[in-house]
Amino acid sequence: MNQLEIPSWCQIRASFKSIWGYEDFRFPQGEIIHNLLAHKDALIIMPTGGGKSICFQLPALLQTGLTLVVSPLVALMENQVAELQQKKLPVALLHSELPPWQRRKTLQALEQQNLRLLYLSPETLLSPKVWEKLCHPQLKINALILDEAHCLVQWGDTFRPAYRRLGAVRKTLQKSKPPGTKISLAAFTATADLEAQKVIQQVLQLQKPQIYRLNPYRPNLHPKVSIAWTPRSRQQQLLSFIKEFVQGNSQQAGLVYVRTRRDSEELSTWLQNKGYITASYHGGLDAEERRNIEAKWLNGTIPFVVCTSAFGMGINKPDVRWVAHYHAPLLLSEYVQEIGRAGRDGKPARALTLISEPTGWLDPEDKQRQKFFSEKMRSQLLSAQKLIKKIPVMGEVNAVAEKFTEGEVVLSLMHSMGKLEWLDPFKYRIKKCNSSGLSTQLNAIGQTNQYLMTKQCRWKFLLNAFGFNEQAQNLRCGHCDNCQR
């Protein structure tokens, strides 16, 4: 049974200062740390750069036993783990790109209970060898942390179906441990609208979670949406925007976001041909290439990167002065995450989003992209509904995945529609119900379009979308494009 090891406030602050060098916590870091040390569930929504990682790292280091951190991207894991390992702390990571010797070393450290924090992806967590080690009765597990929890909503239905199985992890782990074992579960994210918050709580099966929500409003961040009437106009507007920050001796850091790997490569090549020092960054690059680009951007060798959403999570660069969305994100949570990478130092920063003209006659690119996504999602939902008749009422995810194309994705979609429950992270049962709801993502696209076309204060719209209605009530920020008109 877990013994509650809650250090005194003086001990907590002393450890905080000795590890990170800070005198005191920012609100609500101290409260979150106390909550996790008391083995209670939590949902934490704090803006980018708000110090979320310290809130689960410090409790893990103050207790004996292991804290599992489920993280979506290799780059994000590596950045956080490297920082802690430099401080000689008992932290490790597991992911598919590790060399075999390093994987063996980490699994051995896990067996010997030498770790306090273990970072891994949902897929690695549920891989047979790792799961077997985690289920050992003598391995003490204190907490399961879901970092960047918005990815559960953003990717869990189709792209990363393992996310949908995480709700069964705690219950199954507890069965393998001594009676009375408590494992707390906490979800951390910078952005989650009201619907996303509901989905995160339901999927993870959070038990009476303490909810910490910080207002995402950033008075130094100036959002603007501009219509590009033609593809050439989109290019020229981007060039004009970049020139304001990157010319001659002025090399102010920024990011250009696109939606696909191909877009990233083609646009970065075009900008290089225009004389700019930049690089393409996406999930298809190998680990060494990604690390190299990140390092050059952090030290200013490359002033800006043309990237997909794979770039930025967990990378802390306070002096980013601008973010450009060459293509608008599909979800508002993505948008707020990505513009939030600018102006972390509190100084003025600008965020430009380029969109096609509303009819789509002169530049159909945005409409085609959304149509492709929506049609693919609807096709997958239809496949899920057909597959219900073909698979056993109770079964095992790997057996379904072997027998049917995209079988794992279909099970995930059935779970999101309320037609399936996970008995453990590997076994499912189909439920008898009439639910046939659309994916959360399909509903969210409409909200993003409303934001892009709104005439009201952009920050007011965002605060309402994320559930901060009271703070939005009389807001007119004065520094978004709509207010400045």
N, C-alpha and C positions, 0 to 999 in steps of 0.2 A: 504493500500500500504506500502511495506517495505520502511522505510527511511534508506538511506545509512548512517551507523554509522561508519565512518572510523576514528578511533582514530589517534592521532599524533604518529610519530615514537617513541618519548620519552615515551608516554603512553604504546605503544606496548612493548617496551623493559622493562619498569618498571614492567608491569604485568608478563612478561616472567621470570624476575628475582625473583619476589615475589612468583610465583607459583612453578617454577622448580629450581631456584637458579643459573641459568646460566647467565653470563654477556652478551653474544651476540649469534647471530644465526650462524649456519653453512650454507654455500651456498648449495641450494637455498631456505632455510627455510623462510627467510624474504620476498623474492619475492612471494613465494606461499601464505603466510599469507596475504599480500597485495591484491593478486589476489582474494582470497576468501572473504576478507572484502569488496571488490568492487562488490561482487555477480556475478563473472564471472566463466565460466566453466574451468575445467583444467584436464589434464591427467598427473599424476606424477609417474615417474619410478625412484626409488632411491634404492640403494642396502640395503640389510638386515642390520639393526642397524644404518641406516642413519638418524633416527629421523623423520620419516614420520608422526607419530601420533600427535606430537606437532603441525604440520602444519595445521591440521584441528581442534585440540582441542582448541588452543589459540583463533582463530577467533570466535569459538562458544561461548567461555566464555566472550569475549569482547563485544558481542552483546546481545540485548534483543531478545527473541524469541528462537526457537528450531532448533537444528541441528540433523538430523537423521544420524546415522552411521550404515550402513548395513555391517555386519561382518559374516564370514562363520562358525566360531567355537565358542561354548560356552566357552571353555577354554580361547580363545583369548579375548572375551568380558569381562569375569570375571577378567582377569589380568589387563586390561586397566582400567576398572571401579573401581576396588578395589584401585588401585594406586591413582586415582583422588578423590575417596570418603575419603581416608585417609587425603587428603588435604582440606576436608570439602567443596568440590565443588558440584554444583547442577547437578549431573550426575546419570543416572540409566540405567538399562538394562532390557530387556524382552526376555525370551526364554522358551521353553516348559518344562524345568526341574525345573522352579521356583515353590516354594510352593504357593498355592492359595492366602494366606494373603499378600505375597510379591508382587505378580502380581497385586492384588487390590490396594495396596499402590502406586505402580508405575503408574497405570492407573489414580489414583486420582491426583497424582502430575502432570501428563500430562494434565489432565482437568483443573487444577488450574494454569497452566503455570508456575510451579515452577522449571522446568528443562531447562537446556541449551543444554545438550547432552543426547540423548537416543540411546543406542546400541541395535540392534535387528537383527535377521537373515532375509533373504529374505522371508522365509515362515511366520515368525511372523509378519513382516511388512504387508503382504497381508492377514493376518487372519481377519475375519469379525469384531471382537470387536475392535482390534487395528486400523484397517483401518477407521472404523466409527469415532473413536476419532480424528484421524489425519485429517479427512476431515471437522471437525467443522470449520465454517467460521472464528471464532474468534481466533483460534489457529494459531499463527504466526510461520511459518516455514521458516527459512533462507536458509538452504542448505541440500542437500542429498549427503552423502559421501559413496562411495563404497570402503571399506577397503579390502585389499588383492584381488584386482580386477582380478588378473589372474584366480581366482576360477570361474569367469563367463565363461571363455574359457575352463578351466580344467574340470569343473563339470556341466556347464549349459545345455549342449545338452541332457544329460541323467540322471545323478546322482542327480542334484539339479535343476529341470526344472524351478523353480520359478525365477531363475536368468534371464531367457530369457524374463520375463515380466517386468523387472525393467525399461525398456526404456519408458514405458507408465505411470510411476508413477508421474513424475513431472507435465506433462501436465494435468493429471487428478486432482492432488492436487490443481494446480493453478485455475482450474475451480471452485473449492469450496471456494476459498478465494476472498477477495475484488479485484475489477478490478485493474490491474497494478501490482499485487503482483509478485515479482521476487524470484525465488528459484534457487540457483546455484547448479550445479552438478559437483562433482569432483571424479575421480577414482585414487586410490593409490595402487601401487604394487611395489614389489622389482624386479620382472622379467616379461617382456612381449616382445616376439620377434615381428618382424614387422607385421606378420599376426595377432597375438594376439592384438596388439595395434589397428589395423584396426577394429577387431571384437568388442573390448570394446567400441570404439567410435561409431560404427554403432548401436550396441544393446542399449546403453544408450542414443543415440540421443544427444550427446554432441554438443553444439552450439558454433562454432568458439573457441574451447578450446585452452588455452595456454598449451603448452606441455613442461614439464620439464623432461629431461632424463639425468641421471647420468651414466657414464661408470661403468659397473659392475666389471671391472678388479680389482683384489685384489692381489698386489705383495707379500703379506705374505701367500697367500693360495696356496698350492701345490697339484694340482689334479693329480691323477694317475688312470689308468684303467688296470686291470689285468685279464687275462684269467684263469678261473678255468676249468681244463680239465675234472674233474669228480665232483660229489657232495661232495665226501670226500675232494678233493682238495679245494673246496670252503670253507668248514669248517676249514681246516687247515690254509689256507691263512688268514681267519678272525682271528683265534686264534693268529697267529704270529703277526698280526697287532695290536691287542688289547694288547698283552704282552709288546709291545714297550712303551705303555703309562700307563698300569695298572698292576703293580707288586710291591710287597713289600711296601715300604713307598711311592712309586710314584703312585699316584691315580689321573692322569690327566683326566679331564672331556671330555666325548665324546658322540656320538650318533651312533647307528646302525639302519639303515633304511631297512625295509622289505616292501613287497607290500600288505600283507593281515593280518588280525587279527590272523588267525591260525598260519601263519609264525612267527608272533611276539611271541605268546605264546610258540610254540615249540622250537624256537631258544633260548629264554630267559631261559627256563627250562634246555636245553642242556648246556648252559653256566653256569648256577647255579650249575649244576652237576659237572662242571669242576672247581668249587671253586670260581667263580666270584660273586660279589654282584651286581645284576642287577634286572630289572623289565620289564615286558611286558606292553606296553602302546598302546592303540588303542581306536577308537571311541565307542566301545561297553562297555567300563567301565563306572561305574556311576560317578557322579561329584565328590563325596568324594574321591574315589579311584584315580581319575586323579589328584586332588589337592594334595593328599598325595604323589604321585610319583613325581610330579613336584617340590614340596617343598624339598623332599629328594635329588633330583638331583641338585637343586639350591644350597643347603647347603653342598653338597659333601658327604652326607651319602651314596648315590648311585652314583658311578663314571660315569656309563653310562646306557642308557635306550635302550631297543630294541623296536623300535616303527614304526608305520605306519606314513603316511604324516600328521596325526592328531596332531602330537607332534611338537612343536617348534614355530609356528606362534605367534608372540607377546611376547614370553618368552625371556627375555634379560639376557643372561649369557655371559659376555665378554671373559672368559678364557677357552672356549671350544677349545681343542687342536687338536681334530680329529673327522672326520665323516666318517663312513664306510657305503657304500651301498651294503648290502648283495645281494640285487636284484637291478638292474638298474631301475630308474624311466622310465615311458613311455614318458614323455614330458621333454624337455630341461628346461622349466620354473620351473618345480618341482626340477630338479637337481640343478639348480643355487640357488634356494631358500634354499635347504637343505644343500648344502655344505657351503652356506653363513652363516650358524649358527656357523661356526668355525672361530676362530681368529678375533673376533670383537675388541679385545684389540690391534690389530695391530701387535701382536707377531706371529711368524711362526706357521702355522697349516697345517694339512695334510688331504686330502680327497681321500679315496680309493673306487673305484667301481669295483665290481667283476662281470664278465660276463661269460656266457658259451662259449665253443669253437664254432667257426663260423658254423661248419657243423651241430651241434646238435646231432651227432651220439653218443657221449660219455655222454653228459649231455643235454637232450632236454628241460630242464626246462624253460629257457628263451624263446625259440621259442614257446613252448606250451602256455606260459603266453601271449605273444603277439598275437598268433593265436586266443586264447580264446577271448581276448579283441576285436580284429578286426572282428571276426565272430559275436560276440554279437552286435557290432555297426552296421554291415551290415544288420543283422537280424532286428534291430530296424528301420533302414532306410527303409527296404522293408515294414515293418509294417506300417510306416508312409505313404508311397506311396499308399498302399492298403486302408488305412483308409480315405484318401482324398475323395474317392468315396462314403463313408458311412456316413460321418458327414455333418451337414448343412453347407452351404457356410458361414453363420454367426452364431455364437453361444457363449456359455459360458463355460469356462474351467471346472468348477465343474460338469456340466451336462455331458460333454464328459468323464471326469475321472470316473464318476459313471457308465457309460454305457459300457466303453471299458477298458480292462486291459491295464495298462500303458498308458492310454489316455493322461495324462498330459505330459508324456515324448514324445509321438508321436507329440503333438502340438508343443513342444519345438524344435524337430528335423525339423518339417515343417518350423518353423520360421528360423532355421539356414540354411535351403536350399533355403530361399527366397520365399517360397510358402504361407506364412501366415504373417499377420500383426496384432498387438494388438491394438484394438480401445481404450481400457483402460486396466488396469492390469488383468481384468477378462473376457473381451469379445474379441473375435477374428473375423477376416474375412479372408477367403481363397482368395489368389491372383491368377489370371490367368497368369502363366508364365511357361517357359520351363526349368527352373533351376532344376537340379537334383544333385547338388554338394555333394561331400562326406563331412563328418564331418571334421572340422579343426583338431580334435584330430587324425584322421586317417592319415592325411597328415603330422602331427607333429611327429608321431612315426618314420617315415623314416628319419627325420632330427636327431633324437636322435641316431638312429643306425649309421648314418654317423659319428656323434661325437665320439661314442664309438670305432669305427674302424679307425678313422683318424690317419695319420702318422704326420700331421702338428702340430704346437704348439696348445695346447688345448685352451689356452686363445685367440689366434688369431681366432680359429674356433668360439668360443662363442661370441666374439665381432662382427664378421661378421653376425652371426645368429641373434643377437639382434639389428642390424642396425648401429653399430659403425664402419663402413667400413674404415673411414679415420684413426681412432686410430689403427685399426688392420693392416693397410697397411704394415708397416715395423716391426711389433711386433714379437719378439721371446723372450718369457718370461724368459727362462733359468731355470725355476724351476718346470715345469710339467714333466711327465715321458717321453714324446716325445722329449722335448728339452734336457733333461739330457742324453738321449741315444747318 
